[in-house]
C-alpha cells in the first residue's frame, strides 16, 4: 500500500476531539510513508489531516473542484493539487489514486463518498480495503442503519466483512495496511436476482 484516500468533513465548527483524531491520522500516514489522497481543502478535518501529514513530512495529494477550491480554500501545502470541473471527476480520481479508504466523521459529502466506494467494492469495481474511524461514536447511527438493512434483508451480512470499524484511528489504519476482508466471493455480497433470501 502506497496511499490512502481519506473522506471527511470540511466544516470548521467541530468539537476539538475530531480535530485531534484527524491530526493523528495525518501524522500516521506520514510516519508510515503513505501518501494522503483527499478532497484538497484547507478547512475542517480535511485541512487538519492535510496539515498534519504535510507537517510530518508526508506526501499530500488534493483533488478539488474549481467551485470548492474557493469555498473550502484549497490547501496550498499539497505536493500535488488536482483541480477538476465536477464532483464526479473528483470522486473518480480519489478512488483511483488511493490504495485503501479511511472514513473520518463528516456530513453528506462524506456519506456519499463512503457509500459510493462501498458499492464499488461490492460490485467488484475495485478490491481496496475500507475503514471507518468511529470517533466518539459518531458513526453509531450509520452502523445501526446498516444493521437494520441486514435484519430486513436489504443488505447482505457479508458487507460487514468489507469494513474495518474502530474508534482507534491507528487500529483502522493498520487493518487497511493488512488489507483485511478481501477473500469474499461475489455471491456473498450481491443478493440473488430471483428474489431469494440472504
Secondary structure, 3 states (H helix, E strand, C coil): CCEEEEECCCCCCCCHHHHHHHHHHHHHHHHCCCEEEECCECCHHHHHHHHHHHHCCCCEEEEEEHHHHHHCCECCCCCEEEEECCHHHHHHHHHHHCCEEEECCCCHHHHHHHHHHHHHHHCCCCCCEEEEECHHHCCHHHHHHHHHHHHCCCCCHHHHHHEEEECCHHHHHHHHHHCCCCCCCHHHCCCCCCCCCC
